[in-house]
């Protein structure tokens, strides 16, 4: 028989942070710096940047979808 853990040692499950994924065109780093200022680690969310090197809206959406698959949201 295995070791038993008392009920008072079992904590509450951790709350997962909500995740915000933002698509940016990536020609410069200002978008990432701007949105990183919102993510100070004390919020109940985290921010991920789906960076691309294109200004084409469809390519931005594809980069966003790729990041969402990587994060297992699709």
PDB file with one MODEL, atoms N, CA, C and O in Angstrom:
MODEL        1
ATOM      1  N   UNK A   1       0.843  -1.180   0.000  1.00  0.00           N
ATOM      2  CA  UNK A   1       0.000   0.000   0.000  1.00  0.00           C
ATOM      3  C   UNK A   1       0.887   1.242   0.000  1.00  0.00           C
ATOM      4  O   UNK A   1       1.901   1.285   0.696  1.00  0.00           O
ATOM      5  N   UNK A   2       0.503   2.255  -0.784  1.00  0.00           N
ATOM      6  CA  UNK A   2       1.286   3.478  -0.910  1.00  0.00           C
ATOM      7  C   UNK A   2       1.086   4.435   0.255  1.00  0.00           C
ATOM      8  O   UNK A   2       0.209   4.253   1.099  1.00  0.00           O
ATOM      9  N   UNK A   3       1.899   5.424   0.270  1.00  0.00           N
ATOM     10  CA  UNK A   3       1.834   6.453   1.301  1.00  0.00           C
ATOM     11  C   UNK A   3       0.564   7.277   1.146  1.00  0.00           C
ATOM     12  O   UNK A   3       0.174   7.597   0.024  1.00  0.00           O
ATOM     13  N   UNK A   4      -0.077   7.619   2.230  1.00  0.00           N
ATOM     14  CA  UNK A   4      -1.303   8.412   2.195  1.00  0.00           C
ATOM     15  C   UNK A   4      -0.973   9.875   2.506  1.00  0.00           C
ATOM     16  O   UNK A   4      -0.127  10.170   3.350  1.00  0.00           O
ATOM     17  N   UNK A   5      -1.636  10.748   1.830  1.00  0.00           N
ATOM     18  CA  UNK A   5      -1.459  12.178   2.050  1.00  0.00           C
ATOM     19  C   UNK A   5      -2.708  12.692   2.748  1.00  0.00           C
ATOM     20  O   UNK A   5      -3.829  12.443   2.305  1.00  0.00           O
ATOM     21  N   UNK A   6      -2.503  13.405   3.835  1.00  0.00           N
ATOM     22  CA  UNK A   6      -3.652  13.920   4.574  1.00  0.00           C
ATOM     23  C   UNK A   6      -4.364  14.987   3.749  1.00  0.00           C
ATOM     24  O   UNK A   6      -3.756  15.661   2.917  1.00  0.00           O
ATOM     25  N   UNK A   7      -5.660  15.125   3.996  1.00  0.00           N
ATOM     26  CA  UNK A   7      -6.481  16.061   3.230  1.00  0.00           C
ATOM     27  C   UNK A   7      -6.033  17.511   3.405  1.00  0.00           C
ATOM     28  O   UNK A   7      -6.185  18.320   2.490  1.00  0.00           O
ATOM     29  N   UNK A   8      -5.486  17.842   4.566  1.00  0.00           N
ATOM     30  CA  UNK A   8      -5.072  19.225   4.787  1.00  0.00           C
ATOM     31  C   UNK A   8      -3.805  19.585   4.012  1.00  0.00           C
ATOM     32  O   UNK A   8      -3.466  20.765   3.913  1.00  0.00           O
ATOM     33  N   UNK A   9      -3.101  18.598   3.462  1.00  0.00           N
ATOM     34  CA  UNK A   9      -1.893  18.857   2.667  1.00  0.00           C
ATOM     35  C   UNK A   9      -2.218  19.044   1.193  1.00  0.00           C
ATOM     36  O   UNK A   9      -1.380  19.501   0.415  1.00  0.00           O
ATOM     37  N   UNK A  10      -3.415  18.696   0.825  1.00  0.00           N
ATOM     38  CA  UNK A  10      -3.800  18.832  -0.584  1.00  0.00           C
ATOM     39  C   UNK A  10      -4.345  20.239  -0.792  1.00  0.00           C
ATOM     40  O   UNK A  10      -5.361  20.612  -0.206  1.00  0.00           O
ATOM     41  N   UNK A  11      -3.669  21.014  -1.623  1.00  0.00           N
ATOM     42  CA  UNK A  11      -4.068  22.403  -1.862  1.00  0.00           C
ATOM     43  C   UNK A  11      -5.079  22.515  -2.978  1.00  0.00           C
ATOM     44  O   UNK A  11      -5.427  21.536  -3.638  1.00  0.00           O
ATOM     45  N   UNK A  12      -5.529  23.708  -3.165  1.00  0.00           N
ATOM     46  CA  UNK A  12      -6.446  23.986  -4.256  1.00  0.00           C
ATOM     47  C   UNK A  12      -5.685  23.910  -5.567  1.00  0.00           C
ATOM     48  O   UNK A  12      -4.487  24.192  -5.605  1.00  0.00           O
ATOM     49  N   UNK A  13      -6.361  23.536  -6.636  1.00  0.00           N
ATOM     50  CA  UNK A  13      -5.680  23.566  -7.938  1.00  0.00           C
ATOM     51  C   UNK A  13      -5.328  25.004  -8.309  1.00  0.00           C
ATOM     52  O   UNK A  13      -6.066  25.937  -7.994  1.00  0.00           O
ATOM     53  N   UNK A  14      -4.219  25.165  -8.963  1.00  0.00           N
ATOM     54  CA  UNK A  14      -3.799  26.505  -9.391  1.00  0.00           C
ATOM     55  C   UNK A  14      -4.726  27.030 -10.468  1.00  0.00           C
ATOM     56  O   UNK A  14      -5.180  26.295 -11.344  1.00  0.00           O
ATOM     57  N   UNK A  15      -4.990  28.308 -10.379  1.00  0.00           N
ATOM     58  CA  UNK A  15      -5.769  28.951 -11.433  1.00  0.00           C
ATOM     59  C   UNK A  15      -4.852  29.221 -12.610  1.00  0.00           C
ATOM     60  O   UNK A  15      -3.780  29.803 -12.449  1.00  0.00           O
ATOM     61  N   UNK A  16      -5.269  28.801 -13.782  1.00  0.00           N
ATOM     62  CA  UNK A  16      -4.478  29.077 -14.976  1.00  0.00           C
ATOM     63  C   UNK A  16      -4.744  30.498 -15.431  1.00  0.00           C
ATOM     64  O   UNK A  16      -5.862  31.005 -15.337  1.00  0.00           O
ATOM     65  N   UNK A  17      -3.689  31.129 -15.926  1.00  0.00           N
ATOM     66  CA  UNK A  17      -3.837  32.478 -16.451  1.00  0.00           C
ATOM     67  C   UNK A  17      -4.517  32.433 -17.809  1.00  0.00           C
ATOM     68  O   UNK A  17      -4.296  31.515 -18.599  1.00  0.00           O
ATOM     69  N   UNK A  18      -5.335  33.420 -18.066  1.00  0.00           N
ATOM     70  CA  UNK A  18      -5.872  33.591 -19.405  1.00  0.00           C
ATOM     71  C   UNK A  18      -4.733  34.025 -20.302  1.00  0.00           C
ATOM     72  O   UNK A  18      -3.821  34.722 -19.857  1.00  0.00           O
ATOM     73  N   UNK A  19      -4.776  33.625 -21.550  1.00  0.00           N
ATOM     74  CA  UNK A  19      -3.706  33.961 -22.480  1.00  0.00           C
ATOM     75  C   UNK A  19      -4.257  34.839 -23.587  1.00  0.00           C
ATOM     76  O   UNK A  19      -5.302  34.548 -24.169  1.00  0.00           O
ATOM     77  N   UNK A  20      -3.544  35.915 -23.868  1.00  0.00           N
ATOM     78  CA  UNK A  20      -3.876  36.821 -24.963  1.00  0.00           C
ATOM     79  C   UNK A  20      -2.785  36.662 -26.010  1.00  0.00           C
ATOM     80  O   UNK A  20      -1.603  36.835 -25.714  1.00  0.00           O
ATOM     81  N   UNK A  21      -3.185  36.331 -27.240  1.00  0.00           N
ATOM     82  CA  UNK A  21      -2.229  36.202 -28.342  1.00  0.00           C
ATOM     83  C   UNK A  21      -2.506  37.340 -29.319  1.00  0.00           C
ATOM     84  O   UNK A  21      -3.622  37.491 -29.814  1.00  0.00           O
ATOM     85  N   UNK A  22      -1.478  38.135 -29.587  1.00  0.00           N
ATOM     86  CA  UNK A  22      -1.622  39.329 -30.421  1.00  0.00           C
ATOM     87  C   UNK A  22      -0.752  39.179 -31.661  1.00  0.00           C
ATOM     88  O   UNK A  22       0.435  38.869 -31.561  1.00  0.00           O
ATOM     89  N   UNK A  23      -1.344  39.399 -32.827  1.00  0.00           N
ATOM     90  CA  UNK A  23      -0.598  39.365 -34.087  1.00  0.00           C
ATOM     91  C   UNK A  23      -0.056  40.758 -34.374  1.00  0.00           C
ATOM     92  O   UNK A  23      -0.806  41.734 -34.381  1.00  0.00           O
ATOM     93  N   UNK A  24       1.252  40.847 -34.609  1.00  0.00           N
ATOM     94  CA  UNK A  24       1.888  42.121 -34.965  1.00  0.00           C
ATOM     95  C   UNK A  24       2.681  41.918 -36.245  1.00  0.00           C
ATOM     96  O   UNK A  24       3.097  40.805 -36.567  1.00  0.00           O
ATOM     97  N   UNK A  25       2.886  43.024 -36.977  1.00  0.00           N
ATOM     98  CA  UNK A  25       3.576  42.877 -38.261  1.00  0.00           C
ATOM     99  C   UNK A  25       5.063  42.655 -38.106  1.00  0.00           C
ATOM    100  O   UNK A  25       5.672  42.047 -38.987  1.00  0.00           O
ATOM    101  N   UNK A  26       5.668  43.109 -37.053  1.00  0.00           N
ATOM    102  CA  UNK A  26       7.049  42.755 -36.762  1.00  0.00           C
ATOM    103  C   UNK A  26       8.128  43.511 -37.489  1.00  0.00           C
ATOM    104  O   UNK A  26       9.301  43.167 -37.351  1.00  0.00           O
ATOM    105  N   UNK A  27       7.792  44.518 -38.251  1.00  0.00           N
ATOM    106  CA  UNK A  27       8.831  45.300 -38.932  1.00  0.00           C
ATOM    107  C   UNK A  27       9.703  46.046 -37.924  1.00  0.00           C
ATOM    108  O   UNK A  27      10.892  46.268 -38.153  1.00  0.00           O
ATOM    109  N   UNK A  28       9.100  46.421 -36.826  1.00  0.00           N
ATOM    110  CA  UNK A  28       9.868  47.035 -35.750  1.00  0.00           C
ATOM    111  C   UNK A  28       9.435  46.398 -34.427  1.00  0.00           C
ATOM    112  O   UNK A  28       8.465  45.640 -34.393  1.00  0.00           O
ATOM    113  N   UNK A  29      10.132  46.694 -33.365  1.00  0.00           N
ATOM    114  CA  UNK A  29       9.872  46.027 -32.094  1.00  0.00           C
ATOM    115  C   UNK A  29       8.956  46.836 -31.182  1.00  0.00           C
ATOM    116  O   UNK A  29       8.732  46.446 -30.036  1.00  0.00           O
ATOM    117  N   UNK A  30       8.429  47.941 -31.663  1.00  0.00           N
ATOM    118  CA  UNK A  30       7.637  48.795 -30.775  1.00  0.00           C
ATOM    119  C   UNK A  30       6.355  48.113 -30.310  1.00  0.00           C
ATOM    120  O   UNK A  30       5.934  48.305 -29.169  1.00  0.00           O
ATOM    121  N   UNK A  31       5.722  47.312 -31.185  1.00  0.00           N
ATOM    122  CA  UNK A  31       4.485  46.633 -30.777  1.00  0.00           C
ATOM    123  C   UNK A  31       4.744  45.702 -29.603  1.00  0.00           C
ATOM    124  O   UNK A  31       3.996  45.704 -28.625  1.00  0.00           O
ATOM    125  N   UNK A  32       5.804  44.905 -29.698  1.00  0.00           N
ATOM    126  CA  UNK A  32       6.131  43.967 -28.630  1.00  0.00           C
ATOM    127  C   UNK A  32       6.441  44.706 -27.331  1.00  0.00           C
ATOM    128  O   UNK A  32       5.978  44.308 -26.262  1.00  0.00           O
ATOM    129  N   UNK A  33       7.217  45.771 -27.423  1.00  0.00           N
ATOM    130  CA  UNK A  33       7.555  46.555 -26.220  1.00  0.00           C
ATOM    131  C   UNK A  33       6.283  47.138 -25.610  1.00  0.00           C
ATOM    132  O   UNK A  33       6.113  47.121 -24.391  1.00  0.00           O
ATOM    133  N   UNK A  34       5.402  47.647 -26.445  1.00  0.00           N
ATOM    134  CA  UNK A  34       4.156  48.237 -25.968  1.00  0.00           C
ATOM    135  C   UNK A  34       3.330  47.208 -25.199  1.00  0.00           C
ATOM    136  O   UNK A  34       2.887  47.478 -24.083  1.00  0.00           O
ATOM    137  N   UNK A  35       3.122  46.035 -25.787  1.00  0.00           N
ATOM    138  CA  UNK A  35       2.282  45.030 -25.142  1.00  0.00           C
ATOM    139  C   UNK A  35       2.990  44.329 -23.980  1.00  0.00           C
ATOM    140  O   UNK A  35       2.324  43.865 -23.055  1.00  0.00           O
ATOM    141  N   UNK A  36       4.310  44.244 -24.005  1.00  0.00           N
ATOM    142  CA  UNK A  36       5.044  43.671 -22.869  1.00  0.00           C
ATOM    143  C   UNK A  36       4.854  44.507 -21.608  1.00  0.00           C
ATOM    144  O   UNK A  36       4.926  43.975 -20.500  1.00  0.00           O
ATOM    145  N   UNK A  37       4.616  45.789 -21.760  1.00  0.00           N
ATOM    146  CA  UNK A  37       4.393  46.641 -20.597  1.00  0.00           C
ATOM    147  C   UNK A  37       3.100  46.293 -19.857  1.00  0.00           C
ATOM    148  O   UNK A  37       2.961  46.625 -18.680  1.00  0.00           O
ATOM    149  N   UNK A  38       2.161  45.636 -20.521  1.00  0.00           N
ATOM    150  CA  UNK A  38       0.938  45.206 -19.864  1.00  0.00           C
ATOM    151  C   UNK A  38       1.143  43.932 -19.053  1.00  0.00           C
ATOM    152  O   UNK A  38       0.402  43.672 -18.105  1.00  0.00           O
ATOM    153  N   UNK A  39       2.140  43.141 -19.420  1.00  0.00           N
ATOM    154  CA  UNK A  39       2.343  41.822 -18.820  1.00  0.00           C
ATOM    155  C   UNK A  39       3.412  41.912 -17.736  1.00  0.00           C
ATOM    156  O   UNK A  39       4.584  41.642 -18.000  1.00  0.00           O
ATOM    157  N   UNK A  40       3.019  42.289 -16.518  1.00  0.00           N
ATOM    158  CA  UNK A  40       3.986  42.428 -15.432  1.00  0.00           C
ATOM    159  C   UNK A  40       4.055  41.194 -14.539  1.00  0.00           C
ATOM    160  O   UNK A  40       4.739  41.211 -13.515  1.00  0.00           O
ATOM    161  N   UNK A  41       3.354  40.122 -14.914  1.00  0.00           N
ATOM    162  CA  UNK A  41       3.390  38.886 -14.142  1.00  0.00           C
ATOM    163  C   UNK A  41       2.417  38.852 -12.979  1.00  0.00           C
ATOM    164  O   UNK A  41       2.212  37.794 -12.383  1.00  0.00           O
ATOM    165  N   UNK A  42       1.820  39.969 -12.645  1.00  0.00           N
ATOM    166  CA  UNK A  42       0.885  40.030 -11.525  1.00  0.00           C
ATOM    167  C   UNK A  42      -0.567  39.967 -11.987  1.00  0.00           C
ATOM    168  O   UNK A  42      -1.482  39.901 -11.167  1.00  0.00           O
ATOM    169  N   UNK A  43      -0.766  39.988 -13.262  1.00  0.00           N
ATOM    170  CA  UNK A  43      -2.119  39.966 -13.807  1.00  0.00           C
ATOM    171  C   UNK A  43      -2.617  38.524 -13.900  1.00  0.00           C
ATOM    172  O   UNK A  43      -1.844  37.578 -13.747  1.00  0.00           O
ATOM    173  N   UNK A  44      -3.914  38.371 -14.152  1.00  0.00           N
ATOM    174  CA  UNK A  44      -4.465  37.035 -14.319  1.00  0.00           C
ATOM    175  C   UNK A  44      -4.474  36.631 -15.794  1.00  0.00           C
ATOM    176  O   UNK A  44      -5.288  35.811 -16.218  1.00  0.00           O
ATOM    177  N   UNK A  45      -3.564  37.213 -16.562  1.00  0.00           N
ATOM    178  CA  UNK A  45      -3.420  36.861 -17.968  1.00  0.00           C
ATOM    179  C   UNK A  45      -1.950  36.954 -18.355  1.00  0.00           C
ATOM    180  O   UNK A  45      -1.146  37.580 -17.664  1.00  0.00           O
ATOM    181  N   UNK A  46      -1.621  36.325 -19.461  1.00  0.00           N
ATOM    182  CA  UNK A  46      -0.291  36.474 -20.038  1.00  0.00           C
ATOM    183  C   UNK A  46      -0.462  36.836 -21.505  1.00  0.00           C
ATOM    184  O   UNK A  46      -1.472  36.509 -22.127  1.00  0.00           O
ATOM    185  N   UNK A  47       0.530  37.509 -22.039  1.00  0.00           N
ATOM    186  CA  UNK A  47       0.467  37.976 -23.416  1.00  0.00           C
ATOM    187  C   UNK A  47       1.538  37.269 -24.236  1.00  0.00           C
ATOM    188  O   UNK A  47       2.700  37.207 -23.832  1.00  0.00           O
ATOM    189  N   UNK A  48       1.141  36.736 -25.389  1.00  0.00           N
ATOM    190  CA  UNK A  48       2.064  36.142 -26.337  1.00  0.00           C
ATOM    191  C   UNK A  48       1.961  36.928 -27.635  1.00  0.00           C
ATOM    192  O   UNK A  48       0.862  37.260 -28.079  1.00  0.00           O
ATOM    193  N   UNK A  49       3.096  37.223 -28.238  1.00  0.00           N
ATOM    194  CA  UNK A  49       3.137  37.972 -29.489  1.00  0.00           C
ATOM    195  C   UNK A  49       3.347  37.001 -30.645  1.00  0.00           C
ATOM    196  O   UNK A  49       4.321  36.247 -30.658  1.00  0.00           O
ATOM    197  N   UNK A  50       2.435  37.017 -31.617  1.00  0.00           N
ATOM    198  CA  UNK A  50       2.589  36.235 -32.845  1.00  0.00           C
ATOM    199  C   UNK A  50       3.221  37.175 -33.860  1.00  0.00           C
ATOM    200  O   UNK A  50       2.527  37.927 -34.544  1.00  0.00           O
ATOM    201  N   UNK A  51       4.537  37.124 -33.950  1.00  0.00           N
ATOM    202  CA  UNK A  51       5.283  38.064 -34.780  1.00  0.00           C
ATOM    203  C   UNK A  51       5.386  37.549 -36.217  1.00  0.00           C
ATOM    204  O   UNK A  51       5.568  36.356 -36.458  1.00  0.00           O
ATOM    205  N   UNK A  52       5.266  38.460 -37.138  1.00  0.00           N
ATOM    206  CA  UNK A  52       5.463  38.165 -38.541  1.00  0.00           C
ATOM    207  C   UNK A  52       6.298  39.270 -39.157  1.00  0.00           C
ATOM    208  O   UNK A  52       6.563  40.286 -38.513  1.00  0.00           O
ATOM    209  N   UNK A  53       6.707  39.084 -40.376  1.00  0.00           N
ATOM    210  CA  UNK A  53       7.481  40.120 -41.065  1.00  0.00           C
ATOM    211  C   UNK A  53       6.715  40.643 -42.264  1.00  0.00           C
ATOM    212  O   UNK A  53       7.303  41.105 -43.242  1.00  0.00           O
ATOM    213  N   UNK A  54       5.394  40.565 -42.177  1.00  0.00           N
ATOM    214  CA  UNK A  54       4.562  40.964 -43.299  1.00  0.00           C
ATOM    215  C   UNK A  54       3.519  41.971 -42.850  1.00  0.00           C
ATOM    216  O   UNK A  54       3.095  41.981 -41.694  1.00  0.00           O
ATOM    217  N   UNK A  55       3.115  42.818 -43.787  1.00  0.00           N
ATOM    218  CA  UNK A  55       2.033  43.748 -43.509  1.00  0.00           C
ATOM    219  C   UNK A  55       0.726  43.253 -44.108  1.00  0.00           C
ATOM    220  O   UNK A  55      -0.322  43.861 -43.890  1.00  0.00           O
ATOM    221  N   UNK A  56       0.772  42.162 -44.857  1.00  0.00           N
ATOM    222  CA  UNK A  56      -0.409  41.576 -45.463  1.00  0.00           C
ATOM    223  C   UNK A  56      -1.315  40.994 -44.373  1.00  0.00           C
ATOM    224  O   UNK A  56      -0.872  40.144 -43.600  1.00  0.00           O
ATOM    225  N   UNK A  57      -2.582  41.439 -44.297  1.00  0.00           N
ATOM    226  CA  UNK A  57      -3.482  40.959 -43.244  1.00  0.00           C
ATOM    227  C   UNK A  57      -3.639  39.437 -43.221  1.00  0.00           C
ATOM    228  O   UNK A  57      -3.726  38.852 -42.142  1.00  0.00           O
ATOM    229  N   UNK A  58      -3.677  38.792 -44.372  1.00  0.00           N
ATOM    230  CA  UNK A  58      -3.839  37.334 -44.405  1.00  0.00           C
ATOM    231  C   UNK A  58      -2.619  36.631 -43.817  1.00  0.00           C
ATOM    232  O   UNK A  58      -2.759  35.611 -43.141  1.00  0.00           O
ATOM    233  N   UNK A  59      -1.445  37.159 -44.063  1.00  0.00           N
ATOM    234  CA  UNK A  59      -0.239  36.560 -43.488  1.00  0.00           C
ATOM    235  C   UNK A  59      -0.205  36.772 -41.973  1.00  0.00           C
ATOM    236  O   UNK A  59       0.264  35.906 -41.235  1.00  0.00           O
ATOM    237  N   UNK A  60      -0.699  37.918 -41.512  1.00  0.00           N
ATOM    238  CA  UNK A  60      -0.803  38.148 -40.073  1.00  0.00           C
ATOM    239  C   UNK A  60      -1.727  37.113 -39.423  1.00  0.00           C
ATOM    240  O   UNK A  60      -1.428  36.586 -38.352  1.00  0.00           O
ATOM    241  N   UNK A  61      -2.849  36.833 -40.085  1.00  0.00           N
ATOM    242  CA  UNK A  61      -3.782  35.833 -39.565  1.00  0.00           C
ATOM    243  C   UNK A  61      -3.133  34.448 -39.559  1.00  0.00           C
ATOM    244  O   UNK A  61      -3.303  33.698 -38.598  1.00  0.00           O
ATOM    245  N   UNK A  62      -2.398  34.100 -40.605  1.00  0.00           N
ATOM    246  CA  UNK A  62      -1.711  32.797 -40.640  1.00  0.00           C
ATOM    247  C   UNK A  62      -0.683  32.677 -39.512  1.00  0.00           C
ATOM    248  O   UNK A  62      -0.566  31.622 -38.888  1.00  0.00           O
ATOM    249  N   UNK A  63       0.059  33.755 -39.250  1.00  0.00           N
ATOM    250  CA  UNK A  63       1.020  33.735 -38.147  1.00  0.00           C
ATOM    251  C   UNK A  63       0.304  33.581 -36.808  1.00  0.00           C
ATOM    252  O   UNK A  63       0.785  32.883 -35.915  1.00  0.00           O
ATOM    253  N   UNK A  64      -0.835  34.229 -36.677  1.00  0.00           N
ATOM    254  CA  UNK A  64      -1.628  34.101 -35.455  1.00  0.00           C
ATOM    255  C   UNK A  64      -2.121  32.665 -35.281  1.00  0.00           C
ATOM    256  O   UNK A  64      -2.044  32.110 -34.185  1.00  0.00           O
ATOM    257  N   UNK A  65      -2.626  32.066 -36.355  1.00  0.00           N
ATOM    258  CA  UNK A  65      -3.074  30.671 -36.293  1.00  0.00           C
ATOM    259  C   UNK A  65      -1.929  29.734 -35.932  1.00  0.00           C
ATOM    260  O   UNK A  65      -2.108  28.798 -35.153  1.00  0.00           O
ATOM    261  N   UNK A  66      -0.769  29.983 -36.490  1.00  0.00           N
ATOM    262  CA  UNK A  66       0.409  29.159 -36.186  1.00  0.00           C
ATOM    263  C   UNK A  66       0.749  29.233 -34.696  1.00  0.00           C
ATOM    264  O   UNK A  66       1.035  28.214 -34.067  1.00  0.00           O
ATOM    265  N   UNK A  67       0.718  30.424 -34.149  1.00  0.00           N
ATOM    266  CA  UNK A  67       1.006  30.611 -32.717  1.00  0.00           C
ATOM    267  C   UNK A  67      -0.067  29.952 -31.860  1.00  0.00           C
ATOM    268  O   UNK A  67       0.242  29.379 -30.815  1.00  0.00           O
ATOM    269  N   UNK A  68      -1.317  30.026 -32.288  1.00  0.00           N
ATOM    270  CA  UNK A  68      -2.408  29.402 -31.549  1.00  0.00           C
ATOM    271  C   UNK A  68      -2.275  27.872 -31.552  1.00  0.00           C
ATOM    272  O   UNK A  68      -2.575  27.223 -30.550  1.00  0.00           O
ATOM    273  N   UNK A  69      -1.833  27.305 -32.660  1.00  0.00           N
ATOM    274  CA  UNK A  69      -1.586  25.853 -32.706  1.00  0.00           C
ATOM    275  C   UNK A  69      -0.438  25.483 -31.770  1.00  0.00           C
ATOM    276  O   UNK A  69      -0.504  24.476 -31.065  1.00  0.00           O
ATOM    277  N   UNK A  70       0.602  26.293 -31.769  1.00  0.00           N
ATOM    278  CA  UNK A  70       1.757  26.053 -30.889  1.00  0.00           C
ATOM    279  C   UNK A  70       1.323  26.075 -29.418  1.00  0.00           C
ATOM    280  O   UNK A  70       1.810  25.283 -28.612  1.00  0.00           O
ATOM    281  N   UNK A  71       0.416  26.977 -29.078  1.00  0.00           N
ATOM    282  CA  UNK A  71      -0.087  27.091 -27.710  1.00  0.00           C
ATOM    283  C   UNK A  71      -1.244  26.133 -27.444  1.00  0.00           C
ATOM    284  O   UNK A  71      -1.819  26.130 -26.356  1.00  0.00           O
ATOM    285  N   UNK A  72      -1.583  25.315 -28.452  1.00  0.00           N
ATOM    286  CA  UNK A  72      -2.645  24.299 -28.360  1.00  0.00           C
ATOM    287  C   UNK A  72      -4.047  24.901 -28.144  1.00  0.00           C
ATOM    288  O   UNK A  72      -4.849  24.377 -27.371  1.00  0.00           O
ATOM    289  N   UNK A  73      -4.314  25.998 -28.836  1.00  0.00           N
ATOM    290  CA  UNK A  73      -5.654  26.582 -28.825  1.00  0.00           C
ATOM    291  C   UNK A  73      -6.453  26.191 -30.055  1.00  0.00           C
ATOM    292  O   UNK A  73      -7.668  26.386 -30.087  1.00  0.00           O
ATOM    293  N   UNK A  74      -5.801  25.649 -31.056  1.00  0.00           N
ATOM    294  CA  UNK A  74      -6.486  25.175 -32.279  1.00  0.00           C
ATOM    295  C   UNK A  74      -6.214  23.708 -32.456  1.00  0.00           C
ATOM    296  O   UNK A  74      -6.690  23.103 -33.416  1.00  0.00           O
TER     297      UNK A  74
ENDMDL
END
